[in-house]
Amino acid sequence: ATITIIELTVSGITANDKTYDGNTDATLGSEYSLEGIVPGDEVYLVPATWEGTFADAAPGDEPKLVTVTGLALAGEHRENYIVLPYTTEATISKKELTVSGITANDKTYDGNANATLGSEYSLEGIVPGDEVYLVPATWEGTFADAEPGWHKPVTVTGLKLTGDDKENYSI
């Protein structure tokens, strides 16, 4: 006769949502439950060995599959069991970029609040290796009001991203 190993079912492991970082690594919680252990047996998981991997690195509004590997058993009766594969879900959100260095040109009073902007800028927060740029032709500048004055705030709108990896970011 044969005595077969018992397959344990894992539940409760969670993956943390994250912001786009260019990789598929997922951070996992350490809580779990194991179903199928024979009463009195000592068997548990070792959270330090777990690794989570998103199905892909792209951000999105919907949760995506996270595969959990490295589910190692410990305890006196661990040899009598195996762990079934486990997956969970989490979301990758777009990475927010910071724009700086856009300048507004001084102007002579003309009755409107339109501002002429420079085309130089700095875009901070891009993951190394990603291609993301701003499109200066879409920028519009507006003074706080049309009245003459010194050091008036200028609001910049119409900032749009371009480049192969633009979908991974927001401004």
Secondary structure, 3 states (H helix, E strand, C coil): CCCCCEEEEEECCCECCEECCCCCEECECCCCEEECCCCCCCCEECHHHCEEEECCCCCCCCCEEEEEECCCEECCCHHHEEECCEEEEECEECEECEEECCCECCCCCCCCCEECECCCCEEECCCCCCCCEECHHHCEEEECCCCCCCCCCEEEECCCEECCCHHHEEC
